[in-house]
Amino acid sequence: MNKNIWGISSISAAVVLLAATGCSDGAGGEVEPSEDDPIQVVATIAQIGEPLERIGGDFVEVKTIMGPGVDPHLYEASQSDLQTISNADVIFYNGLHLEAQMSDVFANVDVPALAIGEEVAESELLDDEEDASATDPHIWFDVNMWQQAIDAAVEQLKEIAPSEADYFEQNKQDYFAELDELYTFSVEKLGEIPEEQRILVTAHDAFQYFGRMNNIEVVGLQGLSTEDEVGISDIQSTIDTIVEKQVPAVFVESSVNDSSIQAVIEGAGEAGVDIELGGTLYSDAMGEAGTEEGTYIGMYRHNVETIYDALMNGGGQD
């Protein structure tokens, strides 16, 4: 594989200097790695990076910028991130305004960058209920839509390393078979919850695709982005929903401050409704690498089981 080293322009003086000096040999020429080097892949979020590690095998080296507990809506690229990006062969990011603070980086980078979330069928995308011009970026919560997005990334890998196209395709098909099983598990498991109890209350509005796929009503305190402010009216309307529908539990998210959910629990208590904390869900970030929750499938299964336990049994988790 002939691997090119790219630079970044028009971002900052430091990045321009990096592009000019960080990717050259001592004599001023470009470094040319051997054909056996893996494809250098940069992913913004682990929901992209971890599946591509599995599919790409030894033919890719994936670096994920945003780790556990990191909010992609608010994340700003560091100087080390910019250096990582400048040394990449390809960048995969979600797009749909998820990585909002990195838009200038992607607009000015010379490395091929693909917004895989923008490769799914437009007819399947959901709009913001309060702003029709905004699209919900949390498409990884619909397993079938995420297959479309990952497929677009795999096609890009095939273009970079056509000699390994069959390998990538077979690994993708094997992985997608596991995603099909995940889809069935999720729909059947959550389908056991009585319909009137299928109400998911979370810190921000990240679970609409999840709700549509699993036939669950979703209430998010914040909007699609965690940049949105939570007002007293948002908290009160959520409390009203909980009281009206006798929702047994609400959920916090690993990458979002839990203060608004705690305010809902307290407010519901004052209204005479004893509501429990159902547990922590993974929304915009996955778990620690090396754990089940650090994989896309493991993260998704954790969410399904946590929601099931809290809504089906009326119990909560710490």
C-alpha positions as CSV (number, residue, x, y, z in Angstrom):
1,M,0.0,0.0,0.0
2,N,1.4,3.4,-1.0
3,K,0.7,5.6,2.0
4,N,0.8,9.4,1.7
5,I,1.4,11.7,4.5
6,W,-0.8,14.7,4.6
7,G,-0.8,18.1,6.3
8,I,-3.3,20.6,7.6
9,S,-3.6,24.1,6.3
10,S,-5.5,27.2,7.4
11,I,-6.3,26.1,10.9
12,S,-3.5,27.8,13.0
13,A,0.1,28.7,12.7
14,A,1.0,25.8,14.8
15,V,-0.8,23.4,12.5
16,V,0.8,24.9,9.4
17,L,4.2,24.5,11.0
18,L,3.3,20.9,11.8
19,A,2.3,20.2,8.2
20,A,5.5,21.8,7.0
21,T,8.0,20.0,9.3
22,G,6.3,17.2,11.2
23,C,5.9,14.9,8.2
24,S,9.3,15.1,6.5
25,D,12.7,13.5,6.8
26,G,15.8,15.3,7.9
27,A,16.6,16.4,4.3
28,G,13.2,18.0,3.7
29,G,11.7,15.2,1.7
30,E,8.4,13.3,2.5
31,V,8.6,10.2,4.6
32,E,7.5,7.1,2.5
33,P,6.6,4.2,4.8
34,S,6.7,0.7,3.4
35,E,3.8,-0.9,1.6
36,D,3.3,-3.2,4.6
37,D,2.3,-0.4,7.0
38,P,-1.3,-0.5,8.2
39,I,-3.8,2.2,7.1
40,Q,-3.6,5.0,9.7
41,V,-7.3,5.6,10.6
42,V,-8.5,8.4,12.9
43,A,-12.0,8.1,14.3
44,T,-13.6,10.8,16.3
45,I,-15.8,8.5,18.5
46,A,-15.3,4.9,19.7
47,Q,-18.6,3.9,18.1
48,I,-16.8,4.3,14.8
49,G,-13.3,3.3,15.9
50,E,-14.0,0.0,17.6
51,P,-16.0,-1.6,14.8
52,L,-13.3,-0.5,12.3
53,E,-10.6,-2.1,14.4
54,R,-12.5,-5.4,14.2
55,I,-13.2,-5.2,10.5
56,G,-9.8,-3.9,9.5
57,G,-7.7,-6.3,11.6
58,D,-4.0,-6.0,11.2
59,F,-4.4,-3.9,8.1
60,V,-5.6,-0.8,10.0
61,E,-4.3,1.1,13.0
62,V,-7.2,3.0,14.5
63,K,-6.8,6.0,16.8
64,T,-9.9,7.3,18.4
65,I,-9.8,11.0,19.5
66,M,-12.7,11.0,22.0
67,G,-12.5,8.5,24.8
68,P,-14.9,7.4,27.6
69,G,-16.9,10.1,29.3
70,V,-16.1,12.7,26.6
71,D,-18.9,14.8,25.1
72,P,-18.5,15.1,21.3
73,H,-20.9,18.0,21.1
74,L,-18.5,20.2,23.2
75,Y,-15.1,18.6,22.3
76,E,-12.4,20.8,20.9
77,A,-9.3,19.4,19.1
78,S,-6.1,19.7,21.0
79,Q,-2.6,20.2,19.4
80,S,-1.9,16.5,19.8
81,D,-5.2,15.7,18.1
82,L,-4.2,17.9,15.2
83,Q,-0.8,16.1,14.9
84,T,-2.6,12.7,15.0
85,I,-4.9,13.9,12.2
86,S,-2.1,15.2,10.1
87,N,-0.4,11.8,10.2
88,A,-3.6,9.9,9.2
89,D,-4.5,8.3,5.9
90,V,-8.2,8.7,6.4
91,I,-10.5,10.3,9.0
92,F,-13.9,9.0,9.9
93,Y,-16.3,11.1,11.8
94,N,-20.0,11.0,12.5
95,G,-21.0,14.4,11.1
96,L,-24.6,15.7,11.2
97,H,-23.2,18.4,13.5
98,L,-22.2,15.9,16.3
99,E,-18.6,17.0,16.5
100,A,-19.7,20.7,16.2
101,Q,-16.5,22.2,17.6
102,M,-14.3,20.4,15.1
103,S,-16.0,21.5,11.9
104,D,-13.2,24.0,11.1
105,V,-10.7,21.2,11.4
106,F,-12.5,18.9,9.0
107,A,-13.1,21.8,6.6
108,N,-9.4,22.6,6.4
109,V,-7.7,19.3,6.6
110,D,-5.9,17.8,3.6
111,V,-6.5,14.2,4.8
112,P,-9.5,12.4,3.3
113,A,-12.3,12.8,5.8
114,L,-15.7,11.0,5.6
115,A,-18.8,11.9,7.7
116,I,-20.2,8.4,7.8
117,G,-23.4,9.6,9.4
118,E,-24.2,11.6,6.3
119,E,-23.9,8.5,4.1
120,V,-27.1,6.8,5.5
121,A,-30.4,7.1,3.7
122,E,-31.7,10.7,4.3
123,S,-35.2,9.4,4.6
124,E,-34.3,7.6,7.8
125,L,-32.9,10.6,9.5
126,L,-34.8,12.4,12.3
127,D,-35.1,16.1,12.6
128,D,-34.9,18.1,15.8
129,E,-38.5,18.4,17.1
130,E,-37.8,22.1,18.0
131,D,-35.7,23.0,15.0
132,A,-36.5,21.3,11.7
133,S,-33.3,22.5,10.2
134,A,-31.2,20.4,12.6
135,T,-30.8,16.6,12.2
136,D,-30.4,14.2,15.0
137,P,-26.8,12.9,14.8
138,H,-27.2,9.9,17.2
139,I,-27.7,7.4,14.5
140,W,-25.6,4.6,16.1
141,F,-28.6,3.9,18.3
142,D,-30.4,2.4,15.3
143,V,-28.4,-0.8,14.6
144,N,-29.5,-1.0,11.0
145,M,-28.6,2.7,10.3
146,W,-25.2,2.2,11.9
147,Q,-24.6,-0.7,9.5
148,Q,-25.1,1.7,6.6
149,A,-22.6,4.2,8.2
150,I,-20.0,1.6,8.9
151,D,-20.4,0.2,5.4
152,A,-19.5,3.6,4.0
153,A,-16.3,3.6,6.0
154,V,-15.4,0.1,4.9
155,E,-15.8,1.1,1.3
156,Q,-13.3,3.9,1.8
157,L,-10.8,1.4,3.3
158,K,-11.2,-0.8,0.2
159,E,-10.4,2.2,-2.0
160,I,-7.2,2.8,0.1
161,A,-6.1,-0.8,0.1
162,P,-7.9,-2.6,-2.8
163,S,-5.7,-5.7,-2.4
164,E,-7.4,-6.2,1.0
165,A,-10.9,-5.5,-0.2
166,D,-12.1,-9.2,0.2
167,Y,-10.6,-9.4,3.7
168,F,-12.5,-6.2,4.7
169,E,-15.7,-7.4,3.1
170,Q,-15.6,-10.8,4.9
171,N,-14.9,-9.2,8.3
172,K,-17.7,-6.7,7.7
173,Q,-20.2,-9.4,6.9
174,D,-19.2,-11.4,10.0
175,Y,-19.5,-8.3,12.1
176,F,-22.8,-7.3,10.6
177,A,-24.2,-10.8,11.4
178,E,-23.4,-10.0,15.1
179,L,-25.2,-6.7,14.6
180,D,-28.3,-8.5,13.2
181,E,-28.3,-10.6,16.4
182,L,-28.0,-7.4,18.5
183,Y,-30.9,-5.9,16.7
184,T,-33.1,-9.0,17.4
185,F,-32.0,-9.1,21.0
186,S,-32.8,-5.5,21.6
187,V,-36.2,-5.4,20.0
188,E,-37.3,-8.7,21.6
189,K,-36.0,-7.9,25.1
190,L,-37.5,-4.4,25.3
191,G,-40.6,-5.6,23.6
192,E,-41.3,-7.6,26.8
193,I,-41.9,-4.4,28.7
194,P,-45.6,-3.5,28.8
195,E,-46.2,-0.7,26.3
196,E,-47.4,1.8,28.8
197,Q,-44.1,1.4,30.7
198,R,-41.9,1.9,27.7
199,I,-40.9,5.5,28.5
200,L,-37.2,6.4,28.6
201,V,-36.3,9.6,30.4
202,T,-32.6,10.7,29.9
203,A,-30.4,13.7,30.4
204,H,-30.3,14.8,26.7
205,D,-32.1,13.8,23.6
206,A,-29.8,11.2,22.3
207,F,-32.1,8.2,22.2
208,Q,-34.7,9.0,19.6
209,Y,-33.4,6.5,17.0
210,F,-33.2,3.9,19.8
211,G,-36.8,4.7,20.7
212,R,-38.0,4.4,17.2
213,M,-36.2,1.1,16.6
214,N,-37.4,-0.4,19.9
215,N,-40.9,1.2,20.1
216,I,-40.1,3.3,23.2
217,E,-41.2,6.8,24.0
218,V,-38.1,9.0,24.7
219,V,-38.0,12.1,26.8
220,G,-34.7,14.0,26.8
221,L,-34.2,17.0,29.1
222,Q,-31.7,18.7,26.9
223,G,-32.0,19.0,23.2
224,L,-30.0,17.1,20.6
225,S,-26.8,18.8,21.6
226,T,-25.5,19.2,25.2
227,E,-24.9,22.8,24.3
228,D,-28.6,23.3,24.7
229,E,-29.6,24.7,28.1
230,V,-32.0,23.0,30.4
231,G,-34.6,25.4,31.8
232,I,-37.0,25.2,34.7
233,S,-39.8,24.6,32.2
234,D,-38.0,21.6,30.7
235,I,-37.6,20.0,34.2
236,Q,-41.2,20.7,35.1
237,S,-42.6,19.3,31.9
238,T,-40.5,16.2,32.4
239,I,-41.8,15.9,36.0
240,D,-45.4,16.3,34.7
241,T,-44.8,13.4,32.2
242,I,-43.4,11.2,35.0
243,V,-46.3,11.9,37.3
244,E,-48.9,11.5,34.6
245,K,-47.5,8.2,33.2
246,Q,-46.1,6.8,36.5
247,V,-42.6,6.4,35.0
248,P,-40.7,4.2,37.5
249,A,-37.1,5.3,36.7
250,V,-35.0,7.9,34.9
251,F,-31.4,7.5,33.6
252,V,-28.2,9.5,33.6
253,E,-25.6,9.3,30.8
254,S,-21.9,8.6,31.2
255,S,-20.9,11.7,29.2
256,V,-23.5,14.2,30.5
257,N,-23.7,16.0,33.8
258,D,-26.4,14.4,36.0
259,S,-27.6,17.6,37.7
260,S,-30.7,18.0,35.6
261,I,-31.8,14.4,36.2
262,Q,-31.2,14.8,39.9
263,A,-33.5,17.9,39.8
264,V,-36.2,15.8,38.1
265,I,-35.9,13.1,40.8
266,E,-36.2,15.7,43.5
267,G,-39.1,17.5,41.8
268,A,-41.0,14.3,41.3
269,G,-40.5,13.4,45.0
270,E,-42.0,16.8,45.9
271,A,-45.0,16.0,43.7
272,G,-45.5,12.7,45.6
273,V,-43.9,10.4,43.1
274,D,-41.0,8.2,44.3
275,I,-38.9,7.8,41.2
276,E,-35.6,5.9,41.1
277,L,-32.4,6.3,39.2
278,G,-32.5,3.5,36.7
279,G,-28.8,3.5,36.1
280,T,-26.1,5.0,33.8
281,L,-26.5,4.7,30.0
282,Y,-23.8,5.1,27.4
283,S,-25.0,7.7,24.8
284,D,-22.3,9.9,23.1
285,A,-19.4,8.0,24.5
286,M,-18.7,4.3,25.2
287,G,-17.1,2.6,28.1
288,E,-13.4,2.0,28.8
289,A,-11.4,0.2,26.2
290,G,-10.9,-3.5,27.1
291,T,-14.3,-3.8,28.8
292,E,-17.6,-5.1,27.3
293,E,-19.0,-1.6,27.4
294,G,-15.9,-0.4,25.5
295,T,-17.3,-2.2,22.4
296,Y,-20.2,-1.0,20.4
297,I,-22.1,-4.3,20.8
298,G,-21.3,-4.5,24.6
299,M,-22.3,-0.8,25.1
300,Y,-25.6,-1.4,23.3
301,R,-26.4,-4.5,25.3
302,H,-25.6,-2.7,28.5
303,N,-28.1,0.0,27.7
304,V,-30.8,-2.5,26.7
305,E,-30.4,-4.6,29.9
306,T,-30.2,-1.5,32.1
307,I,-33.4,0.0,30.6
308,Y,-35.1,-3.4,30.8
309,D,-34.3,-3.9,34.4
310,A,-35.4,-0.5,35.5
311,L,-38.6,-0.2,33.4
312,M,-39.8,-3.8,33.6
313,N,-39.1,-4.3,37.3
314,G,-39.4,-0.8,38.5
315,G,-36.0,-1.1,40.1
316,G,-32.9,1.0,39.8
317,Q,-29.2,0.6,39.8
318,D,-26.4,2.6,41.4
